[in-house]
Amino acid sequence: MYIVAIAWFYVAILMAVAEATHSTGTLLGGIITFVLYGVLPLALVLYVMGTPARRRAIKARETAELQAAQRASVMAPDAGAEAASDAVAPVRKEV
């Protein structure tokens, strides 16, 4: 995946240099060429291609948090539970 990104970056740099050094080209044109043909599309492609890795990382982090919470609940069974109260509900008088 990264070899394509490196090649794309290289071609974008060469296009920007060609634009800037051409007799009718300008430095601003070279910068705009580099940003519009190189940086923005490359950022988009790398973001989309990195989505599965981000999902795996999020899933692994959630699994680790769940396992940590389960280990903590085994160590302290009353941790986070409600306060102890009467087991029998109070009886109300009828009106």
N, CA, C and O atoms as a MOPAC input file, in Angstrom:
PM7 MOZYME 1SCF
protein

 N      0.82700 1    -1.18900 1     0.00000 1
 C      0.00000 1     0.00000 1     0.00000 1
 C      0.87200 1     1.25400 1     0.00000 1
 O      0.57100 1     2.22900 1    -0.68900 1
 N      1.93600 1     1.22100 1     0.76400 1
 C      2.75800 1     2.43100 1     0.88000 1
 C      3.60800 1     2.67800 1    -0.35800 1
 O      3.97400 1     3.82200 1    -0.62600 1
 N      3.93300 1     1.63800 1    -1.11800 1
 C      4.74100 1     1.85100 1    -2.32800 1
 C      3.94400 1     2.66900 1    -3.35200 1
 O      4.51400 1     3.49800 1    -4.06200 1
 N      2.64100 1     2.43900 1    -3.42600 1
 C      1.79900 1     3.21600 1    -4.33800 1
 C      1.73100 1     4.66900 1    -3.86500 1
 O      1.78100 1     5.59300 1    -4.67700 1
 N      1.61800 1     4.86500 1    -2.56300 1
 C      1.55600 1     6.22800 1    -2.01800 1
 C      2.86300 1     6.97400 1    -2.27400 1
 O      2.84600 1     8.15400 1    -2.62400 1
 N      3.99100 1     6.29400 1    -2.10200 1
 C      5.29300 1     6.92500 1    -2.34800 1
 C      5.43400 1     7.28800 1    -3.82200 1
 O      5.91300 1     8.37300 1    -4.15200 1
 N      5.02000 1     6.38800 1    -4.70700 1
 C      5.10400 1     6.66700 1    -6.14600 1
 C      4.18800 1     7.83500 1    -6.52900 1
 O      4.57000 1     8.69100 1    -7.32600 1
 N      3.01000 1     7.86400 1    -5.97100 1
 C      2.07000 1     8.94300 1    -6.24200 1
 C      2.64100 1    10.27800 1    -5.76200 1
 O      2.54700 1    11.28800 1    -6.46000 1
 N      3.22400 1    10.27600 1    -4.58600 1
 C      3.84300 1    11.47400 1    -4.03200 1
 C      4.98300 1    11.96100 1    -4.93500 1
 O      5.11800 1    13.15800 1    -5.18600 1
 N      5.79900 1    11.02100 1    -5.41800 1
 C      6.91800 1    11.34400 1    -6.29700 1
 C      6.42300 1    11.98400 1    -7.59600 1
 O      6.97500 1    12.98700 1    -8.04800 1
 N      5.40100 1    11.41200 1    -8.18200 1
 C      4.86000 1    11.95600 1    -9.43200 1
 C      4.26100 1    13.33900 1    -9.19200 1
 O      4.41000 1    14.22600 1   -10.03200 1
 N      3.59000 1    13.53400 1    -8.06600 1
 C      3.01500 1    14.84500 1    -7.75500 1
 C      4.11100 1    15.88900 1    -7.58300 1
 O      3.96100 1    17.02700 1    -8.02900 1
 N      5.20700 1    15.51200 1    -6.94200 1
 C      6.33900 1    16.44600 1    -6.79900 1
 C      6.90100 1    16.81900 1    -8.16000 1
 O      7.17100 1    17.99100 1    -8.42200 1
 N      7.08100 1    15.82000 1    -9.03600 1
 C      7.60900 1    16.10000 1   -10.37100 1
 C      6.65300 1    16.98900 1   -11.17500 1
 O      7.09700 1    17.86900 1   -11.91300 1
 N      5.35900 1    16.76300 1   -11.03500 1
 C      4.39300 1    17.61900 1   -11.73100 1
 C      4.46900 1    19.05100 1   -11.20800 1
 O      4.39600 1    19.99900 1   -11.99100 1
 N      4.61300 1    19.21600 1    -9.90000 1
 C      4.70100 1    20.55100 1    -9.31500 1
 C      5.98400 1    21.24900 1    -9.75400 1
 O      5.96500 1    22.44400 1   -10.04900 1
 N      7.08400 1    20.52900 1    -9.80000 1
 C      8.35600 1    21.12000 1   -10.24900 1
 C      8.26100 1    21.51300 1   -11.71700 1
 O      8.73000 1    22.58200 1   -12.10700 1
 N      7.65900 1    20.65500 1   -12.52800 1
 C      7.50100 1    20.97100 1   -13.94600 1
 C      6.62300 1    22.21500 1   -14.12500 1
 O      6.89800 1    23.05600 1   -14.98100 1
 N      5.58500 1    22.32300 1   -13.32800 1
 C      4.70800 1    23.50200 1   -13.40500 1
 C      5.45100 1    24.76200 1   -12.98200 1
 O      5.31100 1    25.80700 1   -13.61600 1
 N      6.23700 1    24.67200 1   -11.92000 1
 C      6.91400 1    25.85500 1   -11.39200 1
 C      8.06000 1    26.30300 1   -12.29100 1
 O      8.33000 1    27.50000 1   -12.38200 1
 N      8.73700 1    25.37700 1   -12.95500 1
 C      9.90400 1    25.74000 1   -13.76300 1
 C      9.57400 1    25.97700 1   -15.23500 1
 O     10.44900 1    26.37200 1   -16.00500 1
 N      8.34100 1    25.74300 1   -15.63000 1
 C      7.96300 1    25.98800 1   -17.02000 1
 C      8.00900 1    27.48600 1   -17.29700 1
 O      7.84500 1    28.29700 1   -16.38600 1
 N      8.23000 1    27.84700 1   -18.54600 1
 C      8.37700 1    29.26600 1   -18.88200 1
 C      7.09900 1    30.06200 1   -18.59800 1
 O      7.17600 1    31.25000 1   -18.28700 1
 N      5.94300 1    29.43600 1   -18.69900 1
 C      4.69700 1    30.14700 1   -18.38900 1
 C      4.13300 1    29.76200 1   -17.02400 1
 O      3.06400 1    30.23700 1   -16.64300 1
 N      4.82600 1    28.92400 1   -16.29700 1
 C      4.34800 1    28.48200 1   -14.99200 1
 C      4.80800 1    29.40600 1   -13.87800 1
 O      5.69600 1    30.23700 1   -14.06700 1
 N      4.19500 1    29.25000 1   -12.72500 1
 C      4.55100 1    30.05500 1   -11.56000 1
 C      4.77300 1    29.13300 1   -10.36200 1
 O      4.39200 1    27.96300 1   -10.37700 1
 N      5.39200 1    29.68400 1    -9.33600 1
 C      5.60400 1    28.92700 1    -8.10800 1
 C      4.26500 1    28.61800 1    -7.43300 1
 O      4.07600 1    27.53100 1    -6.88800 1
 N      3.34500 1    29.57000 1    -7.47200 1
 C      2.01800 1    29.34300 1    -6.90800 1
 C      1.30500 1    28.21000 1    -7.64800 1
 O      0.62800 1    27.39000 1    -7.02800 1
 N      1.45400 1    28.16700 1    -8.95300 1
 C      0.86700 1    27.07600 1    -9.73600 1
 C      1.45500 1    25.73200 1    -9.35300 1
 O      0.73900 1    24.73200 1    -9.30500 1
 N      2.76300 1    25.69800 1    -9.07800 1
 C      3.40500 1    24.46200 1    -8.63800 1
 C      2.89300 1    24.00400 1    -7.28200 1
 O      2.67300 1    22.81300 1    -7.06300 1
 N      2.70500 1    24.95300 1    -6.37600 1
 C      2.19500 1    24.61500 1    -5.04400 1
 C      0.76200 1    24.10400 1    -5.13700 1
 O      0.40600 1    23.11200 1    -4.50100 1
 N     -0.05300 1    24.78300 1    -5.92800 1
 C     -1.44400 1    24.35000 1    -6.09200 1
 C     -1.49500 1    22.97900 1    -6.75300 1
 O     -2.29700 1    22.13300 1    -6.35600 1
 N     -0.66100 1    22.75100 1    -7.74500 1
 C     -0.59700 1    21.44200 1    -8.39500 1
 C     -0.21900 1    20.36800 1    -7.38500 1
 O     -0.82700 1    19.29800 1    -7.35900 1
 N      0.77000 1    20.64200 1    -6.56300 1
 C      1.20900 1    19.65800 1    -5.57300 1
 C      0.10400 1    19.35900 1    -4.56200 1
 O     -0.11000 1    18.20300 1    -4.19700 1
 N     -0.59300 1    20.39500 1    -4.11100 1
 C     -1.64700 1    20.18100 1    -3.11500 1
 C     -2.84200 1    19.45600 1    -3.73300 1
 O     -3.34500 1    18.49600 1    -3.15000 1
 N     -3.30100 1    19.89900 1    -4.89900 1
 C     -4.51500 1    19.32900 1    -5.48700 1
 C     -4.29000 1    17.96300 1    -6.14200 1
 O     -5.19400 1    17.12700 1    -6.13100 1
 N     -3.12000 1    17.72300 1    -6.70500 1
 C     -2.85500 1    16.43700 1    -7.33800 1
 C     -2.09600 1    15.46700 1    -6.44600 1
 O     -2.04600 1    14.27000 1    -6.73200 1
 N     -1.50800 1    15.97000 1    -5.37200 1
 C     -0.69700 1    15.10000 1    -4.53600 1
 C     -1.21600 1    14.92900 1    -3.13500 1
 O     -1.57500 1    13.82000 1    -2.74200 1
 N     -1.26600 1    15.99600 1    -2.37400 1
 C     -1.55800 1    15.89600 1    -0.94200 1
 C     -3.00500 1    15.48000 1    -0.68200 1
 O     -3.23600 1    14.52100 1     0.05300 1
 N     -3.97600 1    16.16700 1    -1.25900 1
 C     -5.37700 1    15.86900 1    -0.97000 1
 C     -5.79700 1    14.46700 1    -1.42000 1
 O     -6.37200 1    13.73100 1    -0.61700 1
 N     -5.53500 1    14.06700 1    -2.66300 1
 C     -5.93100 1    12.70800 1    -3.04500 1
 C     -5.17700 1    11.62700 1    -2.26800 1
 O     -5.74200 1    10.58400 1    -1.93600 1
 N     -3.91300 1    11.88100 1    -1.98500 1
 C     -3.13000 1    10.90600 1    -1.23700 1
 C     -3.65800 1    10.76600 1     0.18700 1
 O     -3.73100 1     9.65400 1     0.71000 1
 N     -4.02200 1    11.86400 1     0.81100 1
 C     -4.58700 1    11.80800 1     2.15900 1
 C     -5.90500 1    11.03500 1     2.15300 1
 O     -6.15300 1    10.23000 1     3.05100 1
 N     -6.73700 1    11.27000 1     1.16700 1
 C     -8.00300 1    10.56200 1     1.06700 1
 C     -7.79300 1     9.06500 1     0.86900 1
 O     -8.43500 1     8.25800 1     1.54100 1
 N     -6.91500 1     8.69300 1    -0.03100 1
 C     -6.65100 1     7.27100 1    -0.29700 1
 C     -6.07300 1     6.58600 1     0.93700 1
 O     -6.49500 1     5.48200 1     1.28200 1
 N     -5.12400 1     7.21800 1     1.60100 1
 C     -4.53500 1     6.60200 1     2.79300 1
 C     -5.55400 1     6.48200 1     3.91800 1
 O     -5.52800 1     5.50800 1     4.67000 1
 N     -6.44600 1     7.45100 1     4.04400 1
 C     -7.49000 1     7.37800 1     5.06900 1
 C     -8.42200 1     6.20300 1     4.78900 1
 O     -8.73300 1     5.42500 1     5.69100 1
 N     -8.86100 1     6.07500 1     3.55600 1
 C     -9.77400 1     4.98800 1     3.19500 1
 C     -9.08100 1     3.63500 1     3.33300 1
 O     -9.68000 1     2.68000 1     3.82900 1
 N     -7.83600 1     3.54700 1     2.90200 1
 C     -7.11300 1     2.27200 1     2.98800 1
 C     -6.78200 1     1.90600 1     4.43700 1
 O     -6.57900 1     0.72900 1     4.73600 1
 N     -6.72600 1     2.87300 1     5.32800 1
 C     -6.40900 1     2.60100 1     6.72100 1
 C     -7.61800 1     2.27300 1     7.57900 1
 O     -7.46500 1     1.98500 1     8.76600 1
 N     -8.81800 1     2.30900 1     7.00600 1
 C    -10.03300 1     2.05800 1     7.77300 1
 C    -10.05500 1     0.67300 1     8.41900 1
 O    -10.39100 1     0.58400 1     9.60000 1
 N     -9.72000 1    -0.40600 1     7.72400 1
 C     -9.73600 1    -1.71600 1     8.39000 1
 C     -8.77600 1    -1.79700 1     9.57700 1
 O     -9.09800 1    -2.42700 1    10.58400 1
 N     -7.63000 1    -1.18300 1     9.47800 1
 C     -6.67300 1    -1.20600 1    10.58800 1
 C     -7.22100 1    -0.42700 1    11.77900 1
 O     -7.04300 1    -0.84300 1    12.92400 1
 N     -7.88400 1     0.69800 1    11.52200 1
 C     -8.47500 1     1.45700 1    12.62400 1
 C     -9.58300 1     0.66800 1    13.29200 1
 O     -9.70800 1     0.69000 1    14.51700 1
 N    -10.40400 1    -0.04200 1    12.49000 1
 C    -11.47200 1    -0.86100 1    13.06600 1
 C    -10.89700 1    -1.96800 1    13.94300 1
 O    -11.40000 1    -2.22500 1    15.03700 1
 N     -9.84200 1    -2.62200 1    13.46100 1
 C     -9.21500 1    -3.68200 1    14.26700 1
 C     -8.67200 1    -3.12000 1    15.56800 1
 O     -8.80200 1    -3.75700 1    16.61400 1
 N     -8.07000 1    -1.94800 1    15.52700 1
 C     -7.51300 1    -1.34100 1    16.73700 1
 C     -8.61600 1    -0.97600 1    17.72500 1
 O     -8.46100 1    -1.18100 1    18.92900 1
 N     -9.72400 1    -0.43900 1    17.22900 1
 C    -10.84200 1    -0.08400 1    18.10800 1
 C    -11.43100 1    -1.33900 1    18.73700 1
 O    -11.73000 1    -1.36200 1    19.93100 1
 N    -11.59700 1    -2.38600 1    17.92700 1
 C    -12.15100 1    -3.63600 1    18.45100 1
 C    -11.22200 1    -4.25200 1    19.48800 1
 O    -11.69100 1    -4.75900 1    20.50700 1
 N     -9.92000 1    -4.21800 1    19.24900 1
 C     -8.96100 1    -4.76100 1    20.22100 1
 C     -8.98400 1    -3.96300 1    21.51300 1
 O     -8.91000 1    -4.53800 1    22.59900 1
 N     -9.08600 1    -2.63800 1    21.40500 1
 C     -9.13800 1    -1.79900 1    22.60500 1
 C    -10.41000 1    -2.07700 1    23.40000 1
 O    -10.36300 1    -2.16500 1    24.62700 1
 N    -11.55300 1    -2.21900 1    22.71000 1
 C    -12.80300 1    -2.51300 1    23.40600 1
 C    -12.75000 1    -3.87800 1    24.07700 1
 O    -13.24800 1    -4.04200 1    25.19100 1
 N    -12.15400 1    -4.85500 1    23.41100 1
 C    -12.01700 1    -6.18600 1    23.99300 1
 C    -11.13300 1    -6.14400 1    25.23300 1
 O    -11.44200 1    -6.78400 1    26.23800 1
 N    -10.05600 1    -5.40900 1    25.16800 1
 C     -9.16500 1    -5.28600 1    26.31800 1
 C     -9.86800 1    -4.59400 1    27.48300 1
 O     -9.69900 1    -4.99900 1    28.63300 1
 N    -10.65400 1    -3.55700 1    27.20000 1
 C    -11.39800 1    -2.86600 1    28.25200 1
 C    -12.44000 1    -3.78800 1    28.87500 1
 O    -12.62700 1    -3.77800 1    30.09200 1
 N    -13.12300 1    -4.59000 1    28.04900 1
 C    -14.11500 1    -5.52700 1    28.55400 1
 C    -13.46500 1    -6.58100 1    29.44300 1
 O    -13.99100 1    -6.91300 1    30.50500 1
 N    -12.32200 1    -7.10400 1    29.00600 1
 C    -11.61800 1    -8.09600 1    29.81300 1
 C    -11.14000 1    -7.49000 1    31.12600 1
 O    -11.20000 1    -8.14900 1    32.16500 1
 N    -10.67200 1    -6.26200 1    31.09800 1
 C    -10.22900 1    -5.59500 1    32.32200 1
 C    -11.40500 1    -5.38600 1    33.27300 1
 O    -11.26700 1    -5.55900 1    34.48400 1
 N    -12.55500 1    -5.01700 1    32.72600 1
 C    -13.73700 1    -4.82200 1    33.55900 1
 C    -14.19800 1    -6.14400 1    34.16200 1
 O    -14.62600 1    -6.18700 1    35.31600 1
 N    -14.11300 1    -7.22000 1    33.38300 1
 C    -14.50000 1    -8.52600 1    33.90000 1
 C    -13.54500 1    -8.98200 1    34.99300 1
 O    -13.97800 1    -9.54600 1    35.99700 1
 N    -12.25600 1    -8.74500 1    34.80900 1
 C    -11.28700 1    -9.11200 1    35.84700 1
 C    -11.51700 1    -8.29400 1    37.10700 1
 O    -11.39000 1    -8.81300 1    38.21600 1
 N    -11.85500 1    -7.02100 1    36.94700 1
 C    -12.10600 1    -6.17200 1    38.10800 1
 C    -13.36900 1    -6.61200 1    38.84000 1
 O    -13.42400 1    -6.53700 1    40.06800 1
 N    -14.38100 1    -7.06700 1    38.11400 1
 C    -15.61000 1    -7.50800 1    38.77200 1
 C    -15.40100 1    -8.82900 1    39.49500 1
 O    -16.08100 1    -9.09500 1    40.48600 1
 N    -14.48100 1    -9.66200 1    39.02800 1
 C    -14.17900 1   -10.90900 1    39.71400 1
 C    -13.43000 1   -10.61300 1    41.00400 1
 O    -13.65300 1   -11.27400 1    42.01800 1
 N    -12.55500 1    -9.63600 1    40.97200 1
 C    -11.77000 1    -9.27900 1    42.15700 1
 C    -12.64100 1    -8.64600 1    43.23100 1
 O    -12.50000 1    -8.97200 1    44.40900 1
 N    -13.53300 1    -7.75300 1    42.84600 1
 C    -14.39400 1    -7.06800 1    43.79700 1
 C    -15.83700 1    -7.22300 1    43.32900 1
 O    -16.30300 1    -6.42600 1    42.51400 1
 N    -16.55600 1    -8.23400 1    43.82700 1
 C    -17.89200 1    -8.50600 1    43.29100 1
 C    -18.90100 1    -7.38200 1    43.51800 1
 O    -19.84000 1    -7.23800 1    42.73500 1
 N    -18.72600 1    -6.57600 1    44.57800 1
 C    -19.67900 1    -5.50900 1    44.84200 1
 C    -19.28500 1    -4.17600 1    44.22800 1
 O    -19.97300 1    -3.17600 1    44.43200 1
 N    -18.20300 1    -4.14500 1    43.48800 1
 C    -17.74500 1    -2.88400 1    42.91100 1
 C    -18.75700 1    -2.37600 1    41.90200 1
 O    -19.09200 1    -3.06700 1    40.94100 1
 N    -19.23400 1    -1.18400 1    42.12400 1
 C    -20.16600 1    -0.56200 1    41.19400 1
 C    -21.59900 1    -0.99500 1    41.39200 1
 O    -22.47400 1    -0.52500 1    40.66500 1
 N    -21.88400 1    -1.87200 1    42.34400 1
 C    -23.25100 1    -2.32100 1    42.55600 1
 C    -23.99500 1    -1.29200 1    43.40500 1
 O    -23.40300 1    -0.37200 1    43.97100 1
 N    -25.27700 1    -1.47600 1    43.47200 1
 C    -26.08200 1    -0.57200 1    44.29200 1
 C    -25.83200 1    -0.85500 1    45.76500 1
 O    -25.32600 1    -1.91600 1    46.12900 1
 N    -26.18300 1     0.08700 1    46.59100 1
 C    -26.00700 1    -0.07600 1    48.02600 1
 C    -26.94400 1    -1.16100 1    48.54100 1
 O    -28.03800 1    -1.35000 1    48.01000 1
 N    -26.50900 1    -1.87300 1    49.57800 1
 C    -27.32500 1    -2.93000 1    50.14900 1
 C    -28.56600 1    -2.32800 1    50.79800 1
 O    -28.51000 1    -1.25300 1    51.39600 1
 N    -29.67500 1    -3.02800 1    50.67200 1
 C    -30.91900 1    -2.54900 1    51.27400 1
 C    -31.71100 1    -3.75300 1    51.75200 1
 O    -31.25300 1    -4.89200 1    51.65600 1
 N    -32.91300 1    -3.48800 1    52.27100 1
 C    -33.75500 1    -4.57900 1    52.74300 1
 C    -34.17100 1    -5.44400 1    51.57300 1
 O    -34.44600 1    -4.94300 1    50.48200 1
 N    -34.21700 1    -6.74900 1    51.80700 1
 C    -34.61600 1    -7.66600 1    50.74900 1
 C    -36.11700 1    -7.64300 1    50.54000 1
 O    -36.60400 1    -7.97300 1    49.45800 1
 N    -36.85200 1    -7.25400 1    51.57100 1
 C    -38.31000 1    -7.23600 1    51.48300 1
 C    -38.76500 1    -5.79200 1    51.30900 1
 O    -38.32000 1    -4.89500 1    52.02600 1
 N    -39.64500 1    -5.58600 1    50.36000 1
 C    -40.15100 1    -4.24200 1    50.12200 1
 C    -41.10000 1    -3.84500 1    51.24300 1
 O    -41.81100 1    -4.70100 1    51.77000 1
 N    -41.13100 1    -2.57600 1    51.62100 1
 C    -42.03200 1    -2.15300 1    52.69100 1
 C    -43.48900 1    -2.27000 1    52.25100 1
 O    -43.82100 1    -2.07500 1    51.08200 1
 N    -44.34800 1    -2.59300 1    53.21400 1
 C    -45.76600 1    -2.75700 1    52.93400 1
 C    -46.45200 1    -1.41900 1    53.16700 1
 O    -46.20300 1    -0.74100 1    54.16400 1
 N    -47.32100 1    -1.04900 1    52.23000 1
 C    -48.01800 1     0.23100 1    52.34000 1
 C    -49.44100 1    -0.01600 1    52.82700 1
 O    -50.01700 1    -1.07700 1    52.58200 1
 N    -49.98700 1     0.94700 1    53.50100 1
 C    -51.36900 1     0.85700 1    53.94400 1
 C    -52.29100 1     1.18600 1    52.77600 1
 O    -51.97800 1     2.03300 1    51.93900 1
 N    -53.40400 1     0.51700 1    52.73500 1
 C    -54.37600 1     0.82900 1    51.70300 1
 C    -55.12800 1     2.08000 1    52.06000 1
 O    -55.33100 1     2.37000 1    53.23900 1
 N    -55.53800 1     2.81100 1    51.08100 1
 C    -56.22300 1     4.06500 1    51.31300 1
 C    -57.69200 1     3.88600 1    51.28300 1
 O    -58.43500 1     4.85100 1    51.46200 1

